Amino acid sequence: MSVVFATPAVLRGEAAFQSARRDRRRATLTALVVLAACLVLSGWVSEVNFATLAAGIPRIGEYFGRIAPDLRWATLFSNAETEGSIAFWFYRADAWALLLLETANMAALATLGGASIALILSFFASRNLARNTWSYQLARRSLEALRTVPEIVYALIFVWAFGVGALAGILAIMIHTIGALGKLFSEVIENAEMRTWDGVRASGGTWSQACRFAILPQVAPSLISYTLLRFEINVRGASVIGFVGAGGIGQEIYSVIAFNYYEEISAIIVMVIVVVAMIDLLSERLRHRITDAAGVR
């Protein structure tokens, strides 16, 4: 039986390991204590009341019980005149479908307009392409300002300026989209390979020509992918800002909630979920095809 004696080097290594482990544990414990203190402070500032939460949670279930349709198996597939049927539940499906189409159109127009402007600004907001520090800082801060203000605030402003309707919603979503996509686009551009840029510039190409022929072909698949993803987000956003009169299905949802038309609430929500899911699936497939074709992972 052999006996292994610890050398001084091994002992020093073991001591250093134990010391580092104690330091990590101390740092982890300190971070957990600070996090817990921040959570408690946030709850106190936000006036979180657990008694109110406990009393309100059952009411959520009660509300879902009210909006659930009164479907009956015997009349489930009857016409729209028969209570308890699916057709009776979706008796205004044609009108709601048109409003959902308007919502999707709002999101599409806002995404297209926002992405176009964001693309232009992103070249100025990219550190590797900016002409100078002033243009870079101005473009960056402008994009931050545009995406900081919530879409619904923009919608309220435009409803006051242009009146109730889809135009206010399109402008509100478009402005927020400029700020959001501008940041994403500029980050993609900053990771672009610059050798083609240097080649275009060395051969006498202008700054705009280098952006067009050296950078844009490289980053186009990622830009399209981000744009499609933003379209999915904007469809959901367009459904919400209608609450303030900015057009689309949101106005109808607000009306039925205000008048307590419970079964209509659930019918519209189901249609919105189905439409958004279909758009998400279609957009996801398009994004995967684009990225796969371009070899982007």
C-alpha positions, 0 to 999 in steps of 0.5 A: 500500500503506497502513501501519497505525501502532499508536497508544498506546491500541492498544499499551496494549490489546494489552499488557493482553490479553497480561498477562491471557492470561499470568495465565490460563495461570499460573492454569490451570497452577497448578490442574493442578499442585494437582489432580495433587498431590491425585490423587497424595496421594489415591492414596497415602492410599487405598493404590492399587497399580497392580501389584494393579490390573494383576493383578486386571483379568484376574480380572474377565474370568475371573469374567464368563466363569464366570457366562456361561451355557453356551448351545448352539444345538442346545438353545437353545429346549428345555425347562427340563430340557435343559442349554444352553437358555434355559429351563434358564438361567432355571429359577427365573425365577418365583421371581426374578420375585416377588422383583423384584416385592417389590423394586419394591414396596419402592421404591414404598412407600419413595418414596411415604412419603419424598416425602410427608414430604419435601414437608412438611419442604421448606416449612420448609427453604425460605428464602423460606417459613421462619417463622424462622431456627431452623425453617429451620436445623433443617429443613435440618440434619435433611434433611442428616443423613437423606441423609448416612447411606448406605441400607445403614447404615440397612438394617443398623440396621433389620434388627437392630431388626425382623429380616430382611425387606422392612420394614427395606428400606422404612424404610431407603430411605424415610429416605434419600429424605426427605433427598434429596427434601427438599433438591430440593423446597426448592430448587424452592420457593425459585425459586417466584414469590412474588406469589401468596404475597403475595396469599394472605397479604394476603387473610388466608390462613394460612401453611399455606394460602399454602403449599397454594394459592399455592406448591404448584400452581406447583411440583407438576410439578417435585416429581412429576418429581423423585419419579419420578426418585427412584423409579428410583434407589430401585429400584436401591437396593432391589436392593442393600440386600437384601444385608444381609437387607433383603428383595427380590432382593438377598438372592437375589443374595447367596445365589447369589454366596456359594454360587458358583452362577455361571449363576444370578448372570448370570440374576438380573442379566439380569432385574434389568437388564431390569426396571430398564430397563423402570421407567426407560423408563416413569418417563421417559415419565411425567416428560416428559408431566408436564413438557410438560403443565405447560410446564416445560423 
